[in-house]
Amino acid sequence: MNNIKTPPMGWNSYDYYDTTVDEEQVKANAEYMAKNMKKYGWEYVVVDIEWYSYNAGTRRAEHQYIPFEDVEIDEYSRLLPCPQRFPSAVNGVGFKPLADYVHSLGLKFGIHIMRGIPRIAAHKRMALLGTDITADDIANPYNICYWNPDMYGLCVEKPEAQLYYDSICKLYAEWGVDFIKCDDICRMDAHTSKEEIKMLSKAIKNSGRNMVLSLSPGPAKPEEAWFYNEYSNMWRITDDFWDRWDLLRNMFDRCEIWQDHVKAGGYPDCDMIPVGKLGKGFGEIRDTRFTKDEQITMMTLWCLFRSPLMIGANLPDLDEWTFKLLTNAKVLEMVSDEQLSTQTPVQIMKDDNQAVWYSYKEGVGCPYVALFNLSEEDREVSVELNSVAGLADFDFDSVKEIEELWTGDKYDLAQFQSSGGKITDNIRAHAAKLYRLG
């Protein structure tokens, strides 16, 4: 695995392209990121699900993942990019040319994989690199993802199963992959999932290349928090997150559960950021359903909690407002700055109508305090500065001003001391305010 010091920040193809993304579209998003967003900390370009599948997305009304469709695969049972969509992958060179291009822009390259071994490899008794046995010998035909038909789980008790994971990670290392998102594994639906996480983690180490390991889908199991942190870099704490207020409201409950497990190098993952234009691969291009206030609430929680940040929009289509939302340097500093990114996020309070969070690291910078209005009406939300100071062991005598990071409004500390030592604000329904005390 990669010993990352900050949560990964990047773009993932799923929310806009679903299973249909192609090489030119990946390049267009990478070029936009390099030109416009890299300086703010955005760096990963991740090709999501079914990059190996022919005719992906052509029967979307019937299947998101077409059962038993043709796939591109090498002689050792390892999936390759479909050359119909990734023409630079011809002649078995895989993603190396595309990864090289992304790297030439100063960015990092990632791919999505499914847990296990391709079913077609088992059916055809294809070879495995480094062993004389064939794919059917390590495939468990009773261990199948219930929502994607592409793979069998592995017979984890057989040592050759580790050799298969070693072989795919060796291939990804040769391509220049920096980030692996492994699906059908995080919430441990299959009885072999936990062992396969360990095997994949070991395979990445054996590959000799630093690669971030991301586990999906959630919700992750809180009782396995130590395990996720030991064997991966990020793990989903929710199922697929989309642009609905009920899912965003629920994320406050999930972050409350996981707040004690945010550590440098290991990050509970709130999932992708569904802003901007979405849905092309699902058959309908649309704008995010989140209001602007809800988008600010989402970005405030994700950044203060220090979730990994993966944008779901098609980047070249970003409007000015969304671009500014995603490139607020003072907000992103909580994620991208190595010193600040080791801070501890803490929920001070939450009820049906409001929530208050803060983040602070002893001796580095100043506290961040966020006020959230979770209700359906505009309301006043407040927090006593003394309560924050007590939790953070912070001396407020050193505070010169308080800045709200979304508006840029600055306040003299005396304004808050005269109001009884509270930060108090009238906040619109579903909106948030984020303060830095400096």
N, C-alpha and C positions, 0 to 999 in steps of 0.2 A: 504494500500500500504506500501511498504518498503521505509523508508527515507534514500535512498542510498546516499553516499557521493561521489562516483565516478561512471563513466559509467560502466555498466556490461561488463565483458570480459569472453568469453567462447567459446563453440563449439555447433553447431546446426546441426542436422542430415540431413537437407533438400538437400543441394547442392550435396551431394554424394549419399544418399540413397533414396531421394524423399519420397514416401509413404511406403517404404519397410523395414525400419530399425527394427532390432529385439534386444532382450535383450542382447545377447552375443556381438553384435556389439556396443551397447551403453556401455557395461562394458569395452570393449577393448579400446574405445576412452577415457573413464573416467580414466582407469588405465594409459594410456599413458600420459594424462594431469597431473595426480597426480605425476607421476614419473619425468616428464621432463619439465613441463610448469607452474605448480602451483606457483613456486617461482618467476615467472615473473608477476604474477597477474591474470593468467587465472584460472577461478574457476567454471563457470557455465557449466553444461552438460544438453542440452535441446533436448528432443524428439519431433520432429516436426510432421507434419500433419498425421492424419488417424491411430493413434496407436490403435484405437478401432475397426478397420475394418478387417474383414476376407477377404482373397484373394487379399489384396491390391497389386497392381502392376502386377497382372497376366494378365490383358488385356490392357497393357500400349499402344499398337498400336491403340486402340479404345478410351480408357478413362484414364485420369490421376486419376480421382476419379470415381469409378464404381457406376453408379446410382442404388440406392436401394439394395446395397449389404448388406449382413448380418453384423451386428455389435454386439459387446458385450455391454450389458446394464443392469443396475440393476433395482430393482422393483420400484425405484423412478425416473425413466427417466434419470438417470445419466450414461453417457458412461464410460465404464471400458476398461482397456487394453485387447487386443485380446490375449487369452492364447496360441494360436498357435505360436505367435511371442514372447510373454512375459510369459513364463511358470511359473514364480514365482507369477504371478497374479491370479492363480487358486483359486477357492473357494471364490471369491469376495474380496480378500484382495487388489486388485488394484496395484498401483505403490509403495506401502509402502516398500516391500522388496527391490526393485531396488533403491528407494530413500535412504533407509537405507544403502545400499552398497555404493552408491555415497558419502553419508555423511561420511561413515567410511574411505574414502580416503581423507577426509578433503576438499571436494568439495561441490557444491550446485547443486540441481536438478530442472529442469524445464520441462514444457510441453506446447504444442500447443493446443489451442482450437478454435472452430469456434463460432462466435456470434450466440446466439439463443438456441433453444431446438431441439433435434433430431426429424426428421419428423416421424420416425417409432414410437416414443413415442406418438405423436399426433394421428397417424393412429390407434394405438392399445388402445388409451384412457388410457394410463398408469398413475399410481399414481404420486403425487408430495409430497415430504416430507414436513410435517407441515401444510397441508391443505387437505380438503375433495374433492376439485375439481381435475380434471384430466388434463393431458398435452394438450389435444385438446382445453381446455377452455382458455389457455393463448397463444397458437400458432396462428400466423397470416399466413394463407396459401398463401397469396398474397405477402408475404415478404420473398423472397428467394434469396440467393446468386447466381449470374448468372454464376459463374465458379465452384461451388462446390454444389452438390445436397443433402448434408447430413442434413441440418437444415432448420427450419422455424425461422423467426424472432419472437420476442415476442410482445404480446399486452401490451405495456408498461404502458397503463393507468390502468391496473389491478394490485392491490397490490400483488397478488399471483405471478406475474412475478418476483418481487424482491425476493420473497421466493424461487423461483427456482434458481436464481443466488446465493442466500445465501446457498442453499443446495449443489451446486456443489463446491463452495469455501470451505464449511465446510468439504466436502469429501477430497479435495486437501490438506487442512490443516492436516487432519488425516493421509494422505499419507506422508506428509513432503515435499510438493512442495515449492520451494523457488522462482519460476519464472513462470509467465503465459504469454504466447504470444497469444493474442486474434486476430483472423483473421476476415476478412470481416467487418471491423469496423472503421479503422482509417480514410479513405478518405470519410466516411459517404455516401456511395452509397445508403443505405436505409434511409428512413425518420426517422426511430427509432434509428439509430446508436448512435446519440449523447446521447440520454437518456439511451441507453444500456451501454455506457461507464460509465456513472454516476452510474448506478445500479451495474455494475461489480466492480467498485472502492469501492462502499459502501459494497458490499458483502465480498470483501477481508478484509476490516476493521472489519466487523462483524465476520469474521472467527477466529480472535484472533491470526493469524499468519502473520508475515511479509512476503509478497510476492511481488516481482517486477511485475509491470504491463506494458507489452509491447504491443503496438497497431500496427496492420498491416492491409492491405497493404497500401502503399502510392500511390500518394503523399498526405501528410497531407495538410490541408488548412491553409495557413499562417494567415488568419484572425481569426482562432481558436487557435492561439498560447497559449493564456492565459488558455483556456479551457483544452488543452492537458496537460499543466504543472500542472494544478490544480488536474486533475483526473487520471493521469498516470505518469509513470517514464520515458518512452521513446516512441517515435512515429515515424513511418517511413515517411521520406520526399521523397521517391521514390517508384515506383512499384518495382517488383523483380529486383534486381541488379545482372547482370551477367558479365562475363569476355569479355566485348567489349569496345573498346576505346571510342566510341561515348557516351556510358553510363557513363564512368568515366569522360570524358570531361564535360558532362552535370552536373555532381555533383558539379562542381565549381559554376555553376549558382544557384543551389539549396542551397549550403552552404552560398552563398552571401545573399540569402533571409532570411535564418534562423540564421545567426550568432549572432543576438542580443537576441536570445531566449535560448541560452545555459546557464543553471544554475545548480548549485549543486542539485541533486535529480531529475532533469528533462532534458532529452537529446533528441534533434532531432537526428534521427537514419538514417545513410546512408545505412543501410542494411548490409548483410553478406559480408564476405571477401572470394571471390571465387579464392582461390589459391590452389596449389598442385593438387592432384587427385580429379576429379569430375565426376558425371554422372552415377554411377553404377545403381541407381534406374531408370534412364531414358533410360537404355539399352545400354550405351556405356561408359566405363571407359576411361577418357581422361585427359591429362594434361591441366591446365589452359591455355587459349588463350592469357592471358596477358604476355607481355614481362617482363623481370626482371626490366627494367626501369619503366614500367607502374605499376608493383606491388609496387615499392618503392614510386612512386607518390601517389598511393592509400593509402598506410599505412601512408605516411606523412600527407596527407589531413585528413584522418579519425582521426589520433591521435591529430593533432594540433587543429582540430575542436572539438575534444572530443566527437566523435560519440561513441556509444557502439560498441564493437568489438566482432563479432561472426564468428568464423572460419567455412567455409563450407567444407573443405577437410576432408578426412579420416585420422585422426591424425597418426595412426601407419604407414601410407605410406609416411609420410613427408620425403622429401630429405633434405640433409644438408643445401642447400642454403635457402630453404623455412623455415626450422626450425629457422635458424639465422634471417631471415626476421621477423619472428613472436616473437622472443625472444630478440630483441635489447632493453636491459634494459633502456638505455638512451632515446630512443624514447618512449617507453611505459610509462615512468615516467610521461609524460604529461597526461596520462589517469589514471594510477594506484595510483599516489601519491595524497593523500587527499588535501594537500595544493596547489599543482600545478594544480589540477583538478578543482579548482575554478577560474582559469585564464579566461580572456576574449579573444576569438579568433577574430581577425580583419583582413579583407581583405584590404590591402593597395591599390592594383591596380589589374585590370584584363582587358585584351583586347583579341583579337582573337589569339594572339601568346604566351601570358605569363600571369602569375599571381604571386602575392606576398602576403603572409600572415604573421602575427606575433601573438604571444601570450605572455601575461605578466600579472603578479599580483603584485601590489604594496607591497613591503616589503618581498616578497617571491621569492627566486631564481633570475633568470635572464631571459631576453627575449629569445624567440625562433623566428627565422626568417626563412621562407621557400620560396625558389625560384622555380617556376614551368615553364617548357618549354612546352606549349600546342601546339606548331606548329609541322609541319611535317619535319622540318630540324633542325640540330644543330644550336644553337644561343646563344648569350650572354644575360644574364638576370642580372639585378642589382637593388639595392635599396640603397638609401641614408640613412646612419645611423642617420642623424639628423631628418629625417622624422619619423623614428621609435622612436627616443628619444622623439620627441614632442608628439606623440600619447600615449606613455607609461609613460610619465613623468619620464624618466629614465636617470640617470647620467652616461654617457659613460666614464667619468674619472675613474669610478670604475672597468671598464672592463679590465681584464688582458690578456685574450685570447679569440679567437673564435674557436669553434670546429664544424666540419661537422659531424653529428651524424651517418651517414651511413657508411662513410669511416673511421672515427676516426681521420681524418687529423685536425691538430691544426695550428692556425695562430696567430701571434702577431698582436695586434691591430694596431701597426705602419704600417703594410703592407696595411691596409685598409685606414688609414689616409693619407698615401702617394698617394693613388689612388683617392684622392678627397673626402674621407669620405664615400666611397661606399663599399658595399659588391657586388662584381661582379664575375660572374663565367660563363664559357662556359659550357652549359648544352645540353646533347643529346636530340633529339626529344622525347617527351612524358616522359621526366625524371624530377627529382627534386633533390634539395639539401636542407638540413635542418641544420640550424646553431643554436647553443646555445652560447649565449654571457655571459661569466662568468669571 
